[in-house]
Amino acid sequence: MHALPSRKRTETLDYMQSMLAQLRSMAEAERCEMLAYLIEMAYLEASDLLNGERRSRGAEQKRNSSA
């Protein structure tokens, strides 16, 4: 059985995603296309991790409430 992700991890990923969005904007403003692209990939990875954790937490809460 997988342990639920901690709230701290989710908060950390939220923070990193926010910072990545700002860095991407800065890179785009400076016309650093490759850097902006790589930051975008990191942003999307953070999004995927967050979505997976939120689904995992939601499924666990649903199971616990139906028991």
mmCIF file as Biopython writes it, N, C-alpha, C and O atoms, coordinates in Angstrom:
data_model
#
loop_
_atom_site.group_PDB
_atom_site.id
_atom_site.type_symbol
_atom_site.label_atom_id
_atom_site.label_alt_id
_atom_site.label_comp_id
_atom_site.label_asym_id
_atom_site.label_entity_id
_atom_site.label_seq_id
_atom_site.pdbx_PDB_ins_code
_atom_site.Cartn_x
_atom_site.Cartn_y
_atom_site.Cartn_z
_atom_site.occupancy
_atom_site.B_iso_or_equiv
_atom_site.auth_seq_id
_atom_site.auth_asym_id
_atom_site.pdbx_PDB_model_num
ATOM 1   N N  . MET A ? 1  ? 0.845   -1.177 0.000   1.0 0.0 1  A 1 
ATOM 2   C CA . MET A ? 1  ? 0.000   0.000  0.000   1.0 0.0 1  A 1 
ATOM 3   C C  . MET A ? 1  ? 0.893   1.243  0.000   1.0 0.0 1  A 1 
ATOM 4   O O  . MET A ? 1  ? 1.912   1.278  0.689   1.0 0.0 1  A 1 
ATOM 5   N N  . HIS A ? 2  ? 0.509   2.260  -0.771  1.0 0.0 2  A 1 
ATOM 6   C CA . HIS A ? 2  ? 1.279   3.492  -0.841  1.0 0.0 2  A 1 
ATOM 7   C C  . HIS A ? 2  ? 0.850   4.437  0.270   1.0 0.0 2  A 1 
ATOM 8   O O  . HIS A ? 2  ? -0.336  4.555  0.579   1.0 0.0 2  A 1 
ATOM 9   N N  . ALA A ? 3  ? 1.821   5.102  0.862   1.0 0.0 3  A 1 
ATOM 10  C CA . ALA A ? 3  ? 1.514   6.108  1.872   1.0 0.0 3  A 1 
ATOM 11  C C  . ALA A ? 3  ? 1.009   7.361  1.167   1.0 0.0 3  A 1 
ATOM 12  O O  . ALA A ? 3  ? 1.426   7.663  0.048   1.0 0.0 3  A 1 
ATOM 13  N N  . LEU A ? 4  ? 0.125   8.076  1.814   1.0 0.0 4  A 1 
ATOM 14  C CA . LEU A ? 4  ? -0.368  9.332  1.259   1.0 0.0 4  A 1 
ATOM 15  C C  . LEU A ? 4  ? 0.745   10.370 1.253   1.0 0.0 4  A 1 
ATOM 16  O O  . LEU A ? 4  ? 1.559   10.415 2.176   1.0 0.0 4  A 1 
ATOM 17  N N  . PRO A ? 5  ? 0.784   11.200 0.223   1.0 0.0 5  A 1 
ATOM 18  C CA . PRO A ? 5  ? 1.781   12.262 0.222   1.0 0.0 5  A 1 
ATOM 19  C C  . PRO A ? 5  ? 1.506   13.228 1.378   1.0 0.0 5  A 1 
ATOM 20  O O  . PRO A ? 5  ? 0.354   13.477 1.734   1.0 0.0 5  A 1 
ATOM 21  N N  . SER A ? 6  ? 2.553   13.750 1.941   1.0 0.0 6  A 1 
ATOM 22  C CA . SER A ? 6  ? 2.377   14.661 3.058   1.0 0.0 6  A 1 
ATOM 23  C C  . SER A ? 6  ? 1.899   16.016 2.564   1.0 0.0 6  A 1 
ATOM 24  O O  . SER A ? 6  ? 2.132   16.395 1.416   1.0 0.0 6  A 1 
ATOM 25  N N  . ARG A ? 7  ? 1.239   16.725 3.435   1.0 0.0 7  A 1 
ATOM 26  C CA . ARG A ? 7  ? 0.778   18.074 3.110   1.0 0.0 7  A 1 
ATOM 27  C C  . ARG A ? 7  ? 1.981   18.963 2.803   1.0 0.0 7  A 1 
ATOM 28  O O  . ARG A ? 7  ? 1.918   19.810 1.912   1.0 0.0 7  A 1 
ATOM 29  N N  . LYS A ? 8  ? 3.085   18.769 3.546   1.0 0.0 8  A 1 
ATOM 30  C CA . LYS A ? 8  ? 4.296   19.567 3.319   1.0 0.0 8  A 1 
ATOM 31  C C  . LYS A ? 8  ? 4.816   19.363 1.899   1.0 0.0 8  A 1 
ATOM 32  O O  . LYS A ? 8  ? 5.214   20.324 1.241   1.0 0.0 8  A 1 
ATOM 33  N N  . ARG A ? 9  ? 4.816   18.119 1.424   1.0 0.0 9  A 1 
ATOM 34  C CA . ARG A ? 9  ? 5.286   17.846 0.060   1.0 0.0 9  A 1 
ATOM 35  C C  . ARG A ? 9  ? 4.408   18.561 -0.955  1.0 0.0 9  A 1 
ATOM 36  O O  . ARG A ? 9  ? 4.916   19.159 -1.904  1.0 0.0 9  A 1 
ATOM 37  N N  . THR A ? 10 ? 3.101   18.504 -0.763  1.0 0.0 10 A 1 
ATOM 38  C CA . THR A ? 10 ? 2.183   19.173 -1.681  1.0 0.0 10 A 1 
ATOM 39  C C  . THR A ? 10 ? 2.409   20.681 -1.665  1.0 0.0 10 A 1 
ATOM 40  O O  . THR A ? 10 ? 2.421   21.321 -2.717  1.0 0.0 10 A 1 
ATOM 41  N N  . GLU A ? 11 ? 2.588   21.245 -0.479  1.0 0.0 11 A 1 
ATOM 42  C CA . GLU A ? 11 ? 2.850   22.681 -0.374  1.0 0.0 11 A 1 
ATOM 43  C C  . GLU A ? 11 ? 4.169   23.047 -1.046  1.0 0.0 11 A 1 
ATOM 44  O O  . GLU A ? 11 ? 4.270   24.087 -1.697  1.0 0.0 11 A 1 
ATOM 45  N N  . THR A ? 12 ? 5.177   22.194 -0.889  1.0 0.0 12 A 1 
ATOM 46  C CA . THR A ? 12 ? 6.472   22.440 -1.518  1.0 0.0 12 A 1 
ATOM 47  C C  . THR A ? 12 ? 6.341   22.399 -3.034  1.0 0.0 12 A 1 
ATOM 48  O O  . THR A ? 12 ? 6.894   23.253 -3.727  1.0 0.0 12 A 1 
ATOM 49  N N  . LEU A ? 13 ? 5.619   21.419 -3.554  1.0 0.0 13 A 1 
ATOM 50  C CA . LEU A ? 13 ? 5.416   21.339 -5.005  1.0 0.0 13 A 1 
ATOM 51  C C  . LEU A ? 13 ? 4.633   22.537 -5.522  1.0 0.0 13 A 1 
ATOM 52  O O  . LEU A ? 13 ? 4.936   23.054 -6.597  1.0 0.0 13 A 1 
ATOM 53  N N  . ASP A ? 14 ? 3.633   22.985 -4.775  1.0 0.0 14 A 1 
ATOM 54  C CA . ASP A ? 14 ? 2.886   24.194 -5.152  1.0 0.0 14 A 1 
ATOM 55  C C  . ASP A ? 14 ? 3.824   25.397 -5.254  1.0 0.0 14 A 1 
ATOM 56  O O  . ASP A ? 14 ? 3.757   26.175 -6.205  1.0 0.0 14 A 1 
ATOM 57  N N  . TYR A ? 15 ? 4.688   25.532 -4.265  1.0 0.0 15 A 1 
ATOM 58  C CA . TYR A ? 15 ? 5.635   26.646 -4.241  1.0 0.0 15 A 1 
ATOM 59  C C  . TYR A ? 15 ? 6.597   26.562 -5.427  1.0 0.0 15 A 1 
ATOM 60  O O  . TYR A ? 15 ? 6.835   27.559 -6.109  1.0 0.0 15 A 1 
ATOM 61  N N  . MET A ? 16 ? 7.146   25.374 -5.669  1.0 0.0 16 A 1 
ATOM 62  C CA . MET A ? 16 ? 8.071   25.210 -6.784  1.0 0.0 16 A 1 
ATOM 63  C C  . MET A ? 16 ? 7.391   25.523 -8.110  1.0 0.0 16 A 1 
ATOM 64  O O  . MET A ? 16 ? 7.983   26.158 -8.982  1.0 0.0 16 A 1 
ATOM 65  N N  . GLN A ? 17 ? 6.152   25.079 -8.262  1.0 0.0 17 A 1 
ATOM 66  C CA . GLN A ? 17 ? 5.419   25.346 -9.495  1.0 0.0 17 A 1 
ATOM 67  C C  . GLN A ? 17 ? 5.233   26.855 -9.694  1.0 0.0 17 A 1 
ATOM 68  O O  . GLN A ? 17 ? 5.378   27.365 -10.805 1.0 0.0 17 A 1 
ATOM 69  N N  . SER A ? 18 ? 4.917   27.547 -8.626  1.0 0.0 18 A 1 
ATOM 70  C CA . SER A ? 18 ? 4.752   28.997 -8.703  1.0 0.0 18 A 1 
ATOM 71  C C  . SER A ? 18 ? 6.059   29.686 -9.105  1.0 0.0 18 A 1 
ATOM 72  O O  . SER A ? 18 ? 6.066   30.584 -9.947  1.0 0.0 18 A 1 
ATOM 73  N N  . MET A ? 19 ? 7.156   29.255 -8.493  1.0 0.0 19 A 1 
ATOM 74  C CA . MET A ? 19 ? 8.458   29.835 -8.822  1.0 0.0 19 A 1 
ATOM 75  C C  . MET A ? 19 ? 8.847   29.529 -10.267 1.0 0.0 19 A 1 
ATOM 76  O O  . MET A ? 19 ? 9.397   30.387 -10.957 1.0 0.0 19 A 1 
ATOM 77  N N  . LEU A ? 20 ? 8.564   28.321 -10.720 1.0 0.0 20 A 1 
ATOM 78  C CA . LEU A ? 20 ? 8.867   27.946 -12.103 1.0 0.0 20 A 1 
ATOM 79  C C  . LEU A ? 20 ? 8.086   28.807 -13.095 1.0 0.0 20 A 1 
ATOM 80  O O  . LEU A ? 20 ? 8.615   29.192 -14.138 1.0 0.0 20 A 1 
ATOM 81  N N  . ALA A ? 21 ? 6.830   29.107 -12.769 1.0 0.0 21 A 1 
ATOM 82  C CA . ALA A ? 21 ? 6.030   29.963 -13.650 1.0 0.0 21 A 1 
ATOM 83  C C  . ALA A ? 21 ? 6.670   31.345 -13.761 1.0 0.0 21 A 1 
ATOM 84  O O  . ALA A ? 21 ? 6.723   31.924 -14.846 1.0 0.0 21 A 1 
ATOM 85  N N  . GLN A ? 22 ? 7.150   31.866 -12.647 1.0 0.0 22 A 1 
ATOM 86  C CA . GLN A ? 22 ? 7.809   33.179 -12.671 1.0 0.0 22 A 1 
ATOM 87  C C  . GLN A ? 22 ? 9.125   33.126 -13.448 1.0 0.0 22 A 1 
ATOM 88  O O  . GLN A ? 22 ? 9.428   34.028 -14.229 1.0 0.0 22 A 1 
ATOM 89  N N  . LEU A ? 23 ? 9.892   32.079 -13.233 1.0 0.0 23 A 1 
ATOM 90  C CA . LEU A ? 23 ? 11.157  31.935 -13.965 1.0 0.0 23 A 1 
ATOM 91  C C  . LEU A ? 23 ? 10.930  31.793 -15.466 1.0 0.0 23 A 1 
ATOM 92  O O  . LEU A ? 23 ? 11.679  32.339 -16.276 1.0 0.0 23 A 1 
ATOM 93  N N  . ARG A ? 24 ? 9.880   31.047 -15.824 1.0 0.0 24 A 1 
ATOM 94  C CA . ARG A ? 24 ? 9.555   30.888 -17.249 1.0 0.0 24 A 1 
ATOM 95  C C  . ARG A ? 24 ? 9.241   32.245 -17.874 1.0 0.0 24 A 1 
ATOM 96  O O  . ARG A ? 24 ? 9.698   32.545 -18.976 1.0 0.0 24 A 1 
ATOM 97  N N  . SER A ? 25 ? 8.464   33.058 -17.173 1.0 0.0 25 A 1 
ATOM 98  C CA . SER A ? 25 ? 8.133   34.397 -17.679 1.0 0.0 25 A 1 
ATOM 99  C C  . SER A ? 25 ? 9.377   35.250 -17.843 1.0 0.0 25 A 1 
ATOM 100 O O  . SER A ? 25 ? 9.514   35.975 -18.828 1.0 0.0 25 A 1 
ATOM 101 N N  . MET A ? 26 ? 10.278  35.165 -16.884 1.0 0.0 26 A 1 
ATOM 102 C CA . MET A ? 26 ? 11.531  35.924 -16.969 1.0 0.0 26 A 1 
ATOM 103 C C  . MET A ? 26 ? 12.366  35.467 -18.163 1.0 0.0 26 A 1 
ATOM 104 O O  . MET A ? 26 ? 12.907  36.289 -18.901 1.0 0.0 26 A 1 
ATOM 105 N N  . ALA A ? 27 ? 12.464  34.156 -18.346 1.0 0.0 27 A 1 
ATOM 106 C CA . ALA A ? 27 ? 13.239  33.619 -19.461 1.0 0.0 27 A 1 
ATOM 107 C C  . ALA A ? 27 ? 12.629  34.050 -20.802 1.0 0.0 27 A 1 
ATOM 108 O O  . ALA A ? 27 ? 13.352  34.404 -21.733 1.0 0.0 27 A 1 
ATOM 109 N N  . GLU A ? 28 ? 11.301  34.015 -20.890 1.0 0.0 28 A 1 
ATOM 110 C CA . GLU A ? 28 ? 10.636  34.441 -22.123 1.0 0.0 28 A 1 
ATOM 111 C C  . GLU A ? 28 ? 10.874  35.923 -22.384 1.0 0.0 28 A 1 
ATOM 112 O O  . GLU A ? 28 ? 11.108  36.323 -23.525 1.0 0.0 28 A 1 
ATOM 113 N N  . ALA A ? 29 ? 10.814  36.743 -21.334 1.0 0.0 29 A 1 
ATOM 114 C CA . ALA A ? 29 ? 11.032  38.183 -21.487 1.0 0.0 29 A 1 
ATOM 115 C C  . ALA A ? 29 ? 12.441  38.486 -21.983 1.0 0.0 29 A 1 
ATOM 116 O O  . ALA A ? 29 ? 12.656  39.473 -22.686 1.0 0.0 29 A 1 
ATOM 117 N N  . GLU A ? 30 ? 13.386  37.648 -21.622 1.0 0.0 30 A 1 
ATOM 118 C CA . GLU A ? 30 ? 14.778  37.827 -22.053 1.0 0.0 30 A 1 
ATOM 119 C C  . GLU A ? 30 ? 15.095  37.066 -23.338 1.0 0.0 30 A 1 
ATOM 120 O O  . GLU A ? 30 ? 16.247  37.018 -23.771 1.0 0.0 30 A 1 
ATOM 121 N N  . ARG A ? 31 ? 14.063  36.469 -23.946 1.0 0.0 31 A 1 
ATOM 122 C CA . ARG A ? 31 ? 14.187  35.726 -25.198 1.0 0.0 31 A 1 
ATOM 123 C C  . ARG A ? 31 ? 15.177  34.563 -25.093 1.0 0.0 31 A 1 
ATOM 124 O O  . ARG A ? 31 ? 15.965  34.302 -26.002 1.0 0.0 31 A 1 
ATOM 125 N N  . CYS A ? 32 ? 15.109  33.894 -23.977 1.0 0.0 32 A 1 
ATOM 126 C CA . CYS A ? 32 ? 15.927  32.694 -23.759 1.0 0.0 32 A 1 
ATOM 127 C C  . CYS A ? 32 ? 15.021  31.496 -24.009 1.0 0.0 32 A 1 
ATOM 128 O O  . CYS A ? 32 ? 14.532  30.867 -23.071 1.0 0.0 32 A 1 
ATOM 129 N N  . GLU A ? 33 ? 14.805  31.190 -25.275 1.0 0.0 33 A 1 
ATOM 130 C CA . GLU A ? 33 ? 13.807  30.199 -25.660 1.0 0.0 33 A 1 
ATOM 131 C C  . GLU A ? 33 ? 14.082  28.811 -25.084 1.0 0.0 33 A 1 
ATOM 132 O O  . GLU A ? 33 ? 13.177  28.166 -24.555 1.0 0.0 33 A 1 
ATOM 133 N N  . MET A ? 34 ? 15.319  28.356 -25.184 1.0 0.0 34 A 1 
ATOM 134 C CA . MET A ? 34 ? 15.631  27.013 -24.687 1.0 0.0 34 A 1 
ATOM 135 C C  . MET A ? 34 ? 15.460  26.948 -23.172 1.0 0.0 34 A 1 
ATOM 136 O O  . MET A ? 34 ? 14.923  25.971 -22.649 1.0 0.0 34 A 1 
ATOM 137 N N  . LEU A ? 35 ? 15.906  27.965 -22.478 1.0 0.0 35 A 1 
ATOM 138 C CA . LEU A ? 35 ? 15.748  27.999 -21.028 1.0 0.0 35 A 1 
ATOM 139 C C  . LEU A ? 35 ? 14.267  28.042 -20.663 1.0 0.0 35 A 1 
ATOM 140 O O  . LEU A ? 35 ? 13.839  27.336 -19.750 1.0 0.0 35 A 1 
ATOM 141 N N  . ALA A ? 36 ? 13.485  28.854 -21.357 1.0 0.0 36 A 1 
ATOM 142 C CA . ALA A ? 36 ? 12.045  28.928 -21.106 1.0 0.0 36 A 1 
ATOM 143 C C  . ALA A ? 36 ? 11.387  27.565 -21.336 1.0 0.0 36 A 1 
ATOM 144 O O  . ALA A ? 36 ? 10.511  27.151 -20.577 1.0 0.0 36 A 1 
ATOM 145 N N  . TYR A ? 37 ? 11.821  26.875 -22.394 1.0 0.0 37 A 1 
ATOM 146 C CA . TYR A ? 37 ? 11.281  25.551 -22.698 1.0 0.0 37 A 1 
ATOM 147 C C  . TYR A ? 37 ? 11.596  24.558 -21.576 1.0 0.0 37 A 1 
ATOM 148 O O  . TYR A ? 37 ? 10.715  23.825 -21.125 1.0 0.0 37 A 1 
ATOM 149 N N  . LEU A ? 38 ? 12.843  24.537 -21.133 1.0 0.0 38 A 1 
ATOM 150 C CA . LEU A ? 38 ? 13.232  23.597 -20.069 1.0 0.0 38 A 1 
ATOM 151 C C  . LEU A ? 38 ? 12.498  23.895 -18.765 1.0 0.0 38 A 1 
ATOM 152 O O  . LEU A ? 38 ? 12.097  22.980 -18.046 1.0 0.0 38 A 1 
ATOM 153 N N  . ILE A ? 39 ? 12.326  25.169 -18.470 1.0 0.0 39 A 1 
ATOM 154 C CA . ILE A ? 39 ? 11.577  25.542 -17.260 1.0 0.0 39 A 1 
ATOM 155 C C  . ILE A ? 39 ? 10.119  25.119 -17.404 1.0 0.0 39 A 1 
ATOM 156 O O  . ILE A ? 39 ? 9.505   24.664 -16.439 1.0 0.0 39 A 1 
ATOM 157 N N  . GLU A ? 40 ? 9.568   25.266 -18.595 1.0 0.0 40 A 1 
ATOM 158 C CA . GLU A ? 40 ? 8.189   24.824 -18.849 1.0 0.0 40 A 1 
ATOM 159 C C  . GLU A ? 40 ? 8.043   23.323 -18.610 1.0 0.0 40 A 1 
ATOM 160 O O  . GLU A ? 40 ? 7.045   22.875 -18.045 1.0 0.0 40 A 1 
ATOM 161 N N  . MET A ? 41 ? 9.034   22.551 -19.037 1.0 0.0 41 A 1 
ATOM 162 C CA . MET A ? 41 ? 8.992   21.100 -18.808 1.0 0.0 41 A 1 
ATOM 163 C C  . MET A ? 41 ? 9.002   20.795 -17.305 1.0 0.0 41 A 1 
ATOM 164 O O  . MET A ? 41 ? 8.278   19.909 -16.850 1.0 0.0 41 A 1 
ATOM 165 N N  . ALA A ? 42 ? 9.808   21.514 -16.541 1.0 0.0 42 A 1 
ATOM 166 C CA . ALA A ? 42 ? 9.836   21.328 -15.089 1.0 0.0 42 A 1 
ATOM 167 C C  . ALA A ? 42 ? 8.496   21.738 -14.480 1.0 0.0 42 A 1 
ATOM 168 O O  . ALA A ? 42 ? 8.005   21.085 -13.559 1.0 0.0 42 A 1 
ATOM 169 N N  . TYR A ? 43 ? 7.907   22.813 -14.990 1.0 0.0 43 A 1 
ATOM 170 C CA . TYR A ? 43 ? 6.593   23.270 -14.521 1.0 0.0 43 A 1 
ATOM 171 C C  . TYR A ? 43 ? 5.536   22.186 -14.764 1.0 0.0 43 A 1 
ATOM 172 O O  . TYR A ? 43 ? 4.719   21.901 -13.888 1.0 0.0 43 A 1 
ATOM 173 N N  . LEU A ? 44 ? 5.560   21.593 -15.946 1.0 0.0 44 A 1 
ATOM 174 C CA . LEU A ? 44 ? 4.592   20.540 -16.269 1.0 0.0 44 A 1 
ATOM 175 C C  . LEU A ? 44 ? 4.801   19.304 -15.402 1.0 0.0 44 A 1 
ATOM 176 O O  . LEU A ? 44 ? 3.833   18.658 -15.001 1.0 0.0 44 A 1 
ATOM 177 N N  . GLU A ? 45 ? 6.040   18.973 -15.113 1.0 0.0 45 A 1 
ATOM 178 C CA . GLU A ? 45 ? 6.328   17.841 -14.237 1.0 0.0 45 A 1 
ATOM 179 C C  . GLU A ? 45 ? 5.779   18.096 -12.840 1.0 0.0 45 A 1 
ATOM 180 O O  . GLU A ? 45 ? 5.184   17.206 -12.232 1.0 0.0 45 A 1 
ATOM 181 N N  . ALA A ? 46 ? 5.975   19.300 -12.333 1.0 0.0 46 A 1 
ATOM 182 C CA . ALA A ? 46 ? 5.425   19.656 -11.017 1.0 0.0 46 A 1 
ATOM 183 C C  . ALA A ? 46 ? 3.898   19.556 -11.043 1.0 0.0 46 A 1 
ATOM 184 O O  . ALA A ? 46 ? 3.287   19.082 -10.086 1.0 0.0 46 A 1 
ATOM 185 N N  . SER A ? 47 ? 3.287   20.003 -12.141 1.0 0.0 47 A 1 
ATOM 186 C CA . SER A ? 47 ? 1.826   19.906 -12.281 1.0 0.0 47 A 1 
ATOM 187 C C  . SER A ? 47 ? 1.360   18.458 -12.249 1.0 0.0 47 A 1 
ATOM 188 O O  . SER A ? 47 ? 0.384   18.125 -11.576 1.0 0.0 47 A 1 
ATOM 189 N N  . ASP A ? 48 ? 2.061   17.603 -12.979 1.0 0.0 48 A 1 
ATOM 190 C CA . ASP A ? 48 ? 1.705   16.179 -13.002 1.0 0.0 48 A 1 
ATOM 191 C C  . ASP A ? 48 ? 1.830   15.564 -11.610 1.0 0.0 48 A 1 
ATOM 192 O O  . ASP A ? 48 ? 0.960   14.805 -11.182 1.0 0.0 48 A 1 
ATOM 193 N N  . LEU A ? 49 ? 2.898   15.889 -10.913 1.0 0.0 49 A 1 
ATOM 194 C CA . LEU A ? 49 ? 3.078   15.362 -9.553  1.0 0.0 49 A 1 
ATOM 195 C C  . LEU A ? 49 ? 1.967   15.841 -8.632  1.0 0.0 49 A 1 
ATOM 196 O O  . LEU A ? 49 ? 1.422   15.062 -7.850  1.0 0.0 49 A 1 
ATOM 197 N N  . LEU A ? 50 ? 1.633   17.115 -8.725  1.0 0.0 50 A 1 
ATOM 198 C CA . LEU A ? 50 ? 0.557   17.662 -7.886  1.0 0.0 50 A 1 
ATOM 199 C C  . LEU A ? 50 ? -0.783  17.013 -8.209  1.0 0.0 50 A 1 
ATOM 200 O O  . LEU A ? 50 ? -1.535  16.657 -7.301  1.0 0.0 50 A 1 
ATOM 201 N N  . ASN A ? 51 ? -1.084  16.857 -9.486  1.0 0.0 51 A 1 
ATOM 202 C CA . ASN A ? 51 ? -2.359  16.243 -9.874  1.0 0.0 51 A 1 
ATOM 203 C C  . ASN A ? 51 ? -2.445  14.807 -9.381  1.0 0.0 51 A 1 
ATOM 204 O O  . ASN A ? 51 ? -3.502  14.373 -8.922  1.0 0.0 51 A 1 
ATOM 205 N N  . GLY A ? 52 ? -1.359  14.075 -9.470  1.0 0.0 52 A 1 
ATOM 206 C CA . GLY A ? 52 ? -1.341  12.699 -8.970  1.0 0.0 52 A 1 
ATOM 207 C C  . GLY A ? 52 ? -1.542  12.647 -7.469  1.0 0.0 52 A 1 
ATOM 208 O O  . GLY A ? 52 ? -2.255  11.779 -6.964  1.0 0.0 52 A 1 
ATOM 209 N N  . GLU A ? 53 ? -0.922  13.567 -6.757  1.0 0.0 53 A 1 
ATOM 210 C CA . GLU A ? 53 ? -1.065  13.584 -5.312  1.0 0.0 53 A 1 
ATOM 211 C C  . GLU A ? 53 ? -2.471  13.985 -4.904  1.0 0.0 53 A 1 
ATOM 212 O O  . GLU A ? 53 ? -3.024  13.435 -3.952  1.0 0.0 53 A 1 
ATOM 213 N N  . ARG A ? 54 ? -3.041  14.920 -5.604  1.0 0.0 54 A 1 
ATOM 214 C CA . ARG A ? 54 ? -4.399  15.355 -5.266  1.0 0.0 54 A 1 
ATOM 215 C C  . ARG A ? 54 ? -5.403  14.243 -5.550  1.0 0.0 54 A 1 
ATOM 216 O O  . ARG A ? 54 ? -6.349  14.050 -4.786  1.0 0.0 54 A 1 
ATOM 217 N N  . ARG A ? 55 ? -5.199  13.509 -6.651  1.0 0.0 55 A 1 
ATOM 218 C CA . ARG A ? 55 ? -6.077  12.374 -6.942  1.0 0.0 55 A 1 
ATOM 219 C C  . ARG A ? 55 ? -5.922  11.298 -5.886  1.0 0.0 55 A 1 
ATOM 220 O O  . ARG A ? 55 ? -6.907  10.713 -5.435  1.0 0.0 55 A 1 
ATOM 221 N N  . SER A ? 56 ? -4.681  11.038 -5.491  1.0 0.0 56 A 1 
ATOM 222 C CA . SER A ? 56 ? -4.397  10.026 -4.479  1.0 0.0 56 A 1 
ATOM 223 C C  . SER A ? 56 ? -5.051  10.395 -3.152  1.0 0.0 56 A 1 
ATOM 224 O O  . SER A ? 56 ? -5.676  9.553  -2.505  1.0 0.0 56 A 1 
ATOM 225 N N  . ARG A ? 57 ? -4.907  11.639 -2.755  1.0 0.0 57 A 1 
ATOM 226 C CA . ARG A ? 57 ? -5.491  12.103 -1.493  1.0 0.0 57 A 1 
ATOM 227 C C  . ARG A ? 57 ? -7.017  12.060 -1.564  1.0 0.0 57 A 1 
ATOM 228 O O  . ARG A ? 57 ? -7.672  11.679 -0.594  1.0 0.0 57 A 1 
ATOM 229 N N  . GLY A ? 58 ? -7.587  12.452 -2.712  1.0 0.0 58 A 1 
ATOM 230 C CA . GLY A ? 58 ? -9.037  12.431 -2.873  1.0 0.0 58 A 1 
ATOM 231 C C  . GLY A ? 58 ? -9.598  11.023 -2.811  1.0 0.0 58 A 1 
ATOM 232 O O  . GLY A ? 58 ? -10.655 10.800 -2.221  1.0 0.0 58 A 1 
ATOM 233 N N  . ALA A ? 59 ? -8.902  10.073 -3.413  1.0 0.0 59 A 1 
ATOM 234 C CA . ALA A ? 59 ? -9.352  8.678  -3.388  1.0 0.0 59 A 1 
ATOM 235 C C  . ALA A ? 59 ? -9.304  8.130  -1.965  1.0 0.0 59 A 1 
ATOM 236 O O  . ALA A ? 59 ? -10.211 7.414  -1.541  1.0 0.0 59 A 1 
ATOM 237 N N  . GLU A ? 60 ? -8.251  8.466  -1.233  1.0 0.0 60 A 1 
ATOM 238 C CA . GLU A ? 60 ? -8.122  7.999  0.150   1.0 0.0 60 A 1 
ATOM 239 C C  . GLU A ? 60 ? -9.224  8.593  1.021   1.0 0.0 60 A 1 
ATOM 240 O O  . GLU A ? 60 ? -9.813  7.885  1.838   1.0 0.0 60 A 1 
ATOM 241 N N  . GLN A ? 61 ? -9.506  9.874  0.859   1.0 0.0 61 A 1 
ATOM 242 C CA . GLN A ? 61 ? -10.563 10.516 1.643   1.0 0.0 61 A 1 
ATOM 243 C C  . GLN A ? 61 ? -11.914 9.902  1.311   1.0 0.0 61 A 1 
ATOM 244 O O  . GLN A ? 61 ? -12.740 9.692  2.200   1.0 0.0 61 A 1 
ATOM 245 N N  . LYS A ? 62 ? -12.142 9.615  0.035   1.0 0.0 62 A 1 
ATOM 246 C CA . LYS A ? 62 ? -13.398 9.001  -0.388  1.0 0.0 62 A 1 
ATOM 247 C C  . LYS A ? 62 ? -13.548 7.611  0.244   1.0 0.0 62 A 1 
ATOM 248 O O  . LYS A ? 62 ? -14.626 7.260  0.724   1.0 0.0 62 A 1 
ATOM 249 N N  . ARG A ? 63 ? -12.465 6.822  0.244   1.0 0.0 63 A 1 
ATOM 250 C CA . ARG A ? 63 ? -12.506 5.486  0.851   1.0 0.0 63 A 1 
ATOM 251 C C  . ARG A ? 63 ? -12.791 5.595  2.340   1.0 0.0 63 A 1 
ATOM 252 O O  . ARG A ? 63 ? -13.601 4.837  2.875   1.0 0.0 63 A 1 
ATOM 253 N N  . ASN A ? 64 ? -12.135 6.529  3.009   1.0 0.0 64 A 1 
ATOM 254 C CA . ASN A ? 64 ? -12.320 6.671  4.451   1.0 0.0 64 A 1 
ATOM 255 C C  . ASN A ? 64 ? -13.722 7.133  4.807   1.0 0.0 64 A 1 
ATOM 256 O O  . ASN A ? 64 ? -14.253 6.714  5.836   1.0 0.0 64 A 1 
ATOM 257 N N  . SER A ? 65 ? -14.340 7.979  3.996   1.0 0.0 65 A 1 
ATOM 258 C CA . SER A ? 65 ? -15.663 8.472  4.315   1.0 0.0 65 A 1 
ATOM 259 C C  . SER A ? 65 ? -16.745 7.434  4.049   1.0 0.0 65 A 1 
ATOM 260 O O  . SER A ? 65 ? -17.819 7.507  4.645   1.0 0.0 65 A 1 
ATOM 261 N N  . SER A ? 66 ? -16.490 6.476  3.173   1.0 0.0 66 A 1 
ATOM 262 C CA . SER A ? 66 ? -17.491 5.461  2.869   1.0 0.0 66 A 1 
ATOM 263 C C  . SER A ? 66 ? -17.396 4.267  3.807   1.0 0.0 66 A 1 
ATOM 264 O O  . SER A ? 66 ? -18.264 3.395  3.780   1.0 0.0 66 A 1 
ATOM 265 N N  . ALA A ? 67 ? -16.363 4.212  4.634   1.0 0.0 67 A 1 
ATOM 266 C CA . ALA A ? 67 ? -16.189 3.074  5.548   1.0 0.0 67 A 1 
ATOM 267 C C  . ALA A ? 67 ? -17.056 3.195  6.778   1.0 0.0 67 A 1 
ATOM 268 O O  . ALA A ? 67 ? -17.025 2.319  7.643   1.0 0.0 67 A 1 
#
